[in-house]
Amino acid sequence: MKVPSCVFAGIFLLWGLLPGVEAQAPVEDIKLLEGTWYPAKNEAKLRKFAIDIQIRKSNLIIQYGAPGGGNMVQIKAFESAFELKRVGNKRHIVPTKKNAGISTIIYRLEKDRLLIEEGTAGDKVLKGVWERGKDLAP
């Protein structure tokens, strides 16, 4: 029996294996991503507790301290609803609010570590290894 090629294309689409084709990221990802993340090892040498990423159901908040003048610290916060997507074998956190100051974040999950391959919030590069805070560990 010959199987039509469209059947194989549908299977590859479901698995997210067709390059450039978007598919939903696994539903389990949101449960694993929920919580507060702090930098562990980052290219930009971000200091722990000077920046954090908060993920709550469908809301993404990234905040960090910036010099505010006169020994003051200004807290910069960026917030947006988001969607989880997969393009090929890459997982993406895609902010849905335009001009929110947060770029698409390309990530991987390894146990209690969030590995960000690409992404920015304001002028901060998020690339690196992030550790989960103790607030909402699964």
MDAnalysis code that builds the backbone (N, CA, C; Angstrom):
import MDAnalysis as mda
import numpy as np

u = mda.Universe.empty(414, n_residues=138, atom_resindex=np.repeat(np.arange(138), 3), trajectory=True)
u.add_TopologyAttr("name", ["N", "CA", "C"] * 138)
u.add_TopologyAttr("resid", np.arange(1, 139))
u.add_TopologyAttr("resname", ["MET", "LYS", "VAL", "PRO", "SER", "CYS", "VAL", "PHE", "ALA", "GLY", "ILE", "PHE", "LEU", "LEU", "TRP", "GLY", "LEU", "LEU", "PRO", "GLY", "VAL", "GLU", "ALA", "GLN", "ALA", "PRO", "VAL", "GLU", "ASP", "ILE", "LYS", "LEU", "LEU", "GLU", "GLY", "THR", "TRP", "TYR", "PRO", "ALA", "LYS", "ASN", "GLU", "ALA", "LYS", "LEU", "ARG", "LYS", "PHE", "ALA", "ILE", "ASP", "ILE", "GLN", "ILE", "ARG", "LYS", "SER", "ASN", "LEU", "ILE", "ILE", "GLN", "TYR", "GLY", "ALA", "PRO", "GLY", "GLY", "GLY", "ASN", "MET", "VAL", "GLN", "ILE", "LYS", "ALA", "PHE", "GLU", "SER", "ALA", "PHE", "GLU", "LEU", "LYS", "ARG", "VAL", "GLY", "ASN", "LYS", "ARG", "HIS", "ILE", "VAL", "PRO", "THR", "LYS", "LYS", "ASN", "ALA", "GLY", "ILE", "SER", "THR", "ILE", "ILE", "TYR", "ARG", "LEU", "GLU", "LYS", "ASP", "ARG", "LEU", "LEU", "ILE", "GLU", "GLU", "GLY", "THR", "ALA", "GLY", "ASP", "LYS", "VAL", "LEU", "LYS", "GLY", "VAL", "TRP", "GLU", "ARG", "GLY", "LYS", "ASP", "LEU", "ALA", "PRO"])
u.atoms.positions = np.array([
    [0.841, -1.178, 0.000],
    [0.000, 0.000, 0.000],
    [0.891, 1.248, 0.000],
    [0.613, 2.150, -0.887],
    [1.383, 3.387, -0.990],
    [0.739, 4.456, -0.120],
    [1.574, 5.122, 0.712],
    [1.086, 6.161, 1.614],
    [1.341, 7.519, 0.956],
    [0.318, 8.359, 0.834],
    [0.506, 9.681, 0.222],
    [1.534, 10.512, 0.998],
    [2.295, 11.312, 0.254],
    [3.345, 12.128, 0.878],
    [2.778, 13.149, 1.852],
    [1.524, 13.558, 1.658],
    [0.932, 14.530, 2.582],
    [0.804, 13.951, 3.982],
    [0.664, 12.631, 4.100],
    [0.588, 11.993, 5.415],
    [1.916, 12.160, 6.143],
    [3.037, 11.944, 5.423],
    [4.349, 12.120, 6.038],
    [4.587, 13.574, 6.413],
    [4.178, 14.501, 5.569],
    [4.340, 15.928, 5.866],
    [3.564, 16.280, 7.130],
    [2.373, 15.715, 7.292],
    [1.572, 15.971, 8.489],
    [2.248, 15.445, 9.740],
    [2.854, 14.269, 9.642],
    [3.573, 13.705, 10.789],
    [4.757, 14.581, 11.145],
    [5.538, 15.003, 10.155],
    [6.698, 15.849, 10.415],
    [6.271, 17.199, 10.988],
    [5.141, 17.729, 10.520],
    [4.634, 18.993, 11.050],
    [4.280, 18.846, 12.525],
    [3.613, 17.742, 12.882],
    [3.259, 17.503, 14.275],
    [4.499, 17.393, 15.155],
    [5.552, 16.798, 14.638],
    [6.791, 16.648, 15.410],
    [7.640, 17.903, 15.368],
    [7.277, 18.890, 14.536],
    [8.047, 20.118, 14.438],
    [9.349, 19.936, 13.689],
    [9.381, 18.997, 12.736],
    [10.626, 18.695, 12.043],
    [10.782, 19.395, 10.708],
    [9.746, 20.050, 10.222],
    [9.885, 20.768, 8.972],
    [10.498, 22.134, 9.254],
    [11.631, 22.446, 8.631],
    [12.282, 23.725, 8.920],
    [11.393, 24.899, 8.545],
    [11.393, 25.919, 9.406],
    [10.628, 27.129, 9.130],
    [9.145, 27.004, 9.384],
    [8.691, 25.848, 9.829],
    [7.267, 25.649, 10.090],
    [7.045, 25.743, 11.592],
    [6.113, 26.587, 11.990],
    [5.845, 26.775, 13.414],
    [4.862, 25.728, 13.909],
    [5.103, 25.267, 15.112],
    [4.186, 24.356, 15.784],
    [4.147, 24.765, 17.249],
    [3.096, 24.376, 17.931],
    [3.016, 24.687, 19.347],
    [4.087, 23.913, 20.101],
    [4.719, 24.552, 21.075],
    [5.660, 23.866, 21.949],
    [4.846, 22.945, 22.850],
    [5.462, 21.921, 23.387],
    [4.718, 21.002, 24.252],
    [4.040, 21.740, 25.400],
    [2.836, 21.318, 25.705],
    [2.051, 21.930, 26.766],
    [2.786, 21.825, 28.098],
    [3.573, 20.757, 28.292],
    [4.300, 20.564, 29.542],
    [5.308, 21.689, 29.779],
    [5.794, 22.328, 28.711],
    [6.797, 23.382, 28.848],
    [6.326, 24.502, 29.762],
    [5.071, 24.902, 29.660],
    [4.602, 26.020, 30.476],
    [4.713, 25.674, 31.955],
    [4.407, 24.439, 32.309],
    [4.519, 24.024, 33.714],
    [5.978, 24.030, 34.160],
    [6.874, 23.622, 33.273],
    [8.296, 23.589, 33.608],
    [8.918, 24.985, 33.618],
    [8.377, 25.898, 32.818],
    [8.913, 27.257, 32.746],
    [8.414, 28.155, 33.879],
    [7.233, 27.855, 34.427],
    [6.646, 28.727, 35.440],
    [7.570, 28.896, 36.630],
    [7.685, 30.151, 37.077],
    [8.511, 30.450, 38.231],
    [9.395, 31.651, 37.954],
    [10.368, 31.851, 38.815],
    [11.323, 32.947, 38.674],
    [12.690, 32.350, 38.396],
    [13.371, 32.912, 37.422],
    [14.681, 32.429, 36.991],
    [15.735, 33.507, 37.220],
    [16.903, 33.072, 37.711],
    [18.018, 33.975, 37.978],
    [19.241, 33.535, 37.179],
    [20.079, 34.473, 36.762],
    [21.249, 34.102, 35.971],
    [22.243, 33.270, 36.777],
    [22.768, 32.222, 36.152],
    [23.792, 31.393, 36.773],
    [25.112, 31.593, 36.037],
    [25.028, 31.611, 34.709],
    [26.214, 31.736, 33.868],
    [25.764, 32.419, 32.586],
    [26.179, 33.671, 32.413],
    [25.710, 34.427, 31.263],
    [26.862, 35.137, 30.592],
    [26.761, 35.300, 29.281],
    [27.782, 36.005, 28.519],
    [27.912, 37.457, 28.965],
    [26.803, 38.074, 29.335],
    [26.805, 39.494, 29.703],
    [27.201, 39.715, 31.163],
    [27.580, 38.635, 31.873],
    [27.961, 38.731, 33.283],
    [26.879, 39.426, 34.108],
    [25.657, 38.960, 33.951],
    [24.540, 39.501, 34.720],
    [24.660, 39.011, 36.161],
    [24.449, 39.894, 37.106],
    [24.556, 39.512, 38.509],
    [23.240, 38.927, 39.003],
    [23.382, 37.867, 39.800],
    [22.207, 37.237, 40.392],
    [21.474, 38.272, 41.237],
    [20.178, 38.275, 41.201],
    [19.287, 39.180, 41.912],
    [19.316, 40.601, 41.359],
    [20.178, 40.889, 40.377],
    [20.127, 42.190, 39.714],
    [19.175, 42.104, 38.529],
    [18.847, 40.868, 38.107],
    [17.922, 40.644, 36.998],
    [17.178, 39.333, 37.248],
    [15.931, 39.273, 36.836],
    [15.200, 38.011, 36.908],
    [14.169, 37.931, 35.792],
    [13.801, 36.706, 35.490],
    [12.750, 36.410, 34.512],
    [11.638, 35.709, 35.278],
    [10.428, 36.280, 35.214],
    [9.279, 35.681, 35.883],
    [8.295, 35.201, 34.823],
    [7.924, 33.933, 34.926],
    [6.960, 33.352, 33.984],
    [5.789, 32.822, 34.796],
    [4.625, 33.364, 34.514],
    [3.394, 32.978, 35.202],
    [2.323, 32.689, 34.158],
    [1.943, 31.440, 33.995],
    [0.929, 31.003, 33.036],
    [1.151, 31.631, 31.661],
    [0.535, 32.761, 31.371],
    [0.710, 33.370, 30.049],
    [1.335, 34.762, 30.139],
    [2.002, 35.058, 31.258],
    [2.583, 36.377, 31.457],
    [4.094, 36.260, 31.689],
    [4.855, 37.102, 31.004],
    [6.311, 37.127, 31.097],
    [6.742, 38.495, 31.614],
    [7.542, 38.511, 32.680],
    [8.070, 39.758, 33.239],
    [9.579, 39.606, 33.373],
    [10.312, 40.552, 32.826],
    [11.764, 40.580, 32.986],
    [12.099, 41.925, 33.609],
    [12.789, 41.891, 34.745],
    [13.122, 43.144, 35.413],
    [14.570, 43.122, 35.879],
    [15.167, 44.320, 35.883],
    [16.554, 44.435, 36.331],
    [16.820, 45.833, 36.868],
    [17.858, 45.923, 37.688],
    [18.259, 47.199, 38.253],
    [19.240, 47.895, 37.326],
    [19.061, 49.200, 37.168],
    [19.948, 50.015, 36.334],
    [20.325, 51.258, 37.129],
    [21.530, 51.800, 36.871],
    [21.923, 53.019, 37.586],
    [20.888, 54.127, 37.370],
    [20.485, 54.745, 38.482],
    [19.482, 55.796, 38.399],
    [20.033, 57.166, 38.734],
    [21.321, 57.236, 39.021],
    [21.937, 58.521, 39.364],
    [21.891, 58.775, 40.855],
    [22.949, 59.364, 41.391],
    [22.991, 59.695, 42.811],
    [22.908, 58.489, 43.717],
    [23.610, 57.421, 43.396],
    [23.603, 56.167, 44.169],
    [22.222, 55.526, 44.248],
    [21.367, 55.860, 43.324],
    [20.023, 55.273, 43.275],
    [20.009, 54.172, 42.218],
    [19.100, 53.232, 42.390],
    [18.908, 52.167, 41.416],
    [17.503, 52.287, 40.848],
    [17.423, 52.289, 39.542],
    [16.129, 52.339, 38.867],
    [15.788, 50.918, 38.429],
    [14.582, 50.466, 38.737],
    [14.143, 49.139, 38.319],
    [13.474, 49.275, 36.961],
    [14.009, 48.550, 35.985],
    [13.399, 48.520, 34.654],
    [12.641, 47.204, 34.536],
    [11.407, 47.283, 34.124],
    [10.571, 46.089, 34.005],
    [9.927, 46.051, 32.624],
    [9.913, 44.868, 32.048],
    [9.302, 44.632, 30.739],
    [8.302, 43.500, 30.922],
    [7.087, 43.706, 30.431],
    [6.032, 42.724, 30.652],
    [5.236, 42.499, 29.381],
    [4.870, 41.250, 29.152],
    [4.054, 40.908, 27.993],
    [3.407, 39.550, 28.197],
    [2.240, 39.374, 27.601],
    [1.695, 38.030, 27.447],
    [2.598, 37.337, 26.428],
    [2.563, 36.020, 26.365],
    [3.435, 35.317, 25.435],
    [2.794, 34.027, 24.955],
    [3.373, 33.483, 23.900],
    [2.999, 32.173, 23.376],
    [4.253, 31.328, 23.294],
    [4.097, 30.035, 23.490],
    [5.207, 29.108, 23.288],
    [5.071, 28.524, 21.897],
    [6.160, 28.551, 21.136],
    [6.150, 28.001, 19.784],
    [7.405, 27.172, 19.572],
    [7.338, 26.359, 18.555],
    [8.510, 25.590, 18.150],
    [8.699, 25.802, 16.664],
    [9.919, 26.155, 16.276],
    [10.278, 26.309, 14.870],
    [11.401, 25.323, 14.623],
    [11.120, 24.290, 13.824],
    [12.095, 23.213, 13.667],
    [12.253, 22.529, 15.012],
    [13.485, 22.434, 15.493],
    [13.696, 21.815, 16.802],
    [13.979, 22.861, 17.890],
    [13.777, 24.134, 17.601],
    [14.025, 25.220, 18.556],
    [12.722, 25.637, 19.224],
    [12.789, 25.852, 20.535],
    [11.621, 26.304, 21.288],
    [11.727, 27.799, 21.522],
    [10.593, 28.479, 21.381],
    [10.562, 29.939, 21.452],
    [9.519, 30.412, 22.457],
    [9.875, 31.461, 23.194],
    [8.911, 32.227, 23.980],
    [8.703, 33.500, 23.168],
    [7.486, 33.679, 22.661],
    [7.206, 34.800, 21.759],
    [6.280, 35.794, 22.451],
    [6.792, 36.987, 22.809],
    [5.927, 38.009, 23.405],
    [4.836, 38.418, 22.409],
    [3.614, 38.551, 22.887],
    [2.512, 38.921, 21.993],
    [2.238, 40.423, 22.010],
    [2.783, 41.135, 22.981],
    [2.603, 42.587, 23.055],
    [3.697, 43.261, 22.227],
    [3.288, 44.029, 21.237],
    [4.258, 44.730, 20.389],
    [4.930, 45.833, 21.186],
    [6.182, 46.084, 20.891],
    [6.970, 47.135, 21.540],
    [7.050, 46.962, 23.058],
    [7.057, 45.717, 23.527],
    [7.153, 45.451, 24.961],
    [8.597, 45.528, 25.444],
    [9.550, 45.587, 24.508],
    [10.952, 45.637, 24.895],
    [11.571, 44.270, 25.089],
    [10.818, 43.200, 24.806],
    [11.303, 41.832, 24.951],
    [11.329, 41.192, 23.567],
    [12.478, 40.631, 23.199],
    [12.559, 39.932, 21.917],
    [12.085, 38.492, 22.101],
    [11.943, 37.773, 20.999],
    [11.660, 36.346, 21.076],
    [12.836, 35.678, 21.780],
    [12.530, 34.779, 22.700],
    [13.562, 34.068, 23.461],
    [13.617, 32.635, 22.965],
    [14.785, 32.221, 22.495],
    [14.992, 30.835, 22.059],
    [15.636, 30.109, 23.243],
    [15.027, 28.994, 23.653],
    [15.445, 28.340, 24.893],
    [15.461, 26.818, 24.794],
    [16.111, 26.221, 25.801],
    [16.058, 24.778, 26.056],
    [15.882, 24.606, 27.556],
    [15.290, 23.505, 27.952],
    [15.147, 23.184, 29.369],
    [15.967, 21.942, 29.679],
    [16.759, 22.017, 30.749],
    [17.519, 20.865, 31.230],
    [17.354, 20.804, 32.736],
    [16.519, 19.889, 33.201],
    [16.202, 19.747, 34.623],
    [15.750, 21.084, 35.182],
    [16.451, 21.636, 36.156],
    [16.064, 22.925, 36.742],
    [16.883, 24.066, 36.176],
    [17.307, 23.922, 34.926],
    [18.070, 24.989, 34.280],
    [17.377, 25.397, 32.983],
    [17.347, 26.695, 32.766],
    [16.813, 27.272, 31.544],
    [18.010, 27.769, 30.749],
    [18.221, 27.227, 29.568],
    [19.341, 27.630, 28.730],
    [18.800, 28.515, 27.622],
    [19.132, 29.794, 27.678],
    [18.665, 30.743, 26.674],
    [19.740, 30.902, 25.622],
    [19.380, 30.599, 24.387],
    [20.312, 30.696, 23.266],
    [20.302, 32.090, 22.654],
    [19.147, 32.750, 22.766],
    [18.998, 34.067, 22.144],
    [17.843, 34.794, 22.806],
    [18.009, 36.093, 23.020],
    [16.920, 36.888, 23.569],
    [17.448, 38.123, 24.283],
    [16.621, 39.181, 24.284],
    [16.972, 40.423, 24.964],
    [15.746, 41.002, 25.653],
    [16.021, 41.815, 26.664],
    [14.994, 42.621, 27.326],
    [15.626, 43.987, 27.531],
    [15.053, 44.998, 26.903],
    [15.683, 46.313, 26.946],
    [17.069, 46.214, 26.332],
    [18.083, 46.662, 27.075],
    [19.448, 46.586, 26.564],
    [20.221, 45.397, 27.134],
    [19.539, 44.480, 27.820],
    [20.194, 43.320, 28.431],
    [20.084, 42.094, 27.537],
    [21.225, 41.437, 27.331],
    [21.268, 40.180, 26.585],
    [21.004, 39.059, 27.595],
    [20.057, 38.181, 27.287],
    [19.639, 37.135, 28.219],
    [20.353, 35.808, 27.992],
    [21.147, 35.706, 26.960],
    [21.800, 34.450, 26.595],
    [22.621, 33.901, 27.752],
    [22.417, 32.610, 28.050],
    [23.180, 31.957, 29.102],
    [22.349, 30.949, 29.868],
    [22.876, 30.544, 31.008],
    [22.240, 29.543, 31.866],
    [21.539, 30.253, 33.014],
    [20.293, 29.880, 33.253],
    [19.468, 30.471, 34.309],
    [19.034, 29.366, 35.260],
    [19.004, 29.695, 36.560],
    [18.568, 28.745, 37.574],
    [17.218, 29.163, 38.123],
    [16.443, 28.169, 38.488],
    [15.101, 28.415, 39.019],
    [15.179, 28.929, 40.459],
    [14.343, 29.926, 40.746],
    [14.165, 30.357, 42.132],
    [13.314, 29.333, 42.841],
    [13.152, 29.446, 44.119],
    [12.426, 28.454, 44.898],
    [10.925, 28.741, 45.011],
    [10.436, 29.803, 44.329],
    [9.034, 30.210, 44.507],
    [8.009, 29.266, 43.904],
    [8.255, 28.732, 42.698],
    [7.257, 27.869, 42.056],
    [7.911, 26.648, 41.421],
    [8.842, 26.032, 42.091],
    [9.503, 24.850, 41.522],
    [8.474, 23.740, 41.355],
    [8.547, 23.041, 40.190],
    [7.533, 21.981, 39.953],
    [7.719, 20.794, 40.863],
])
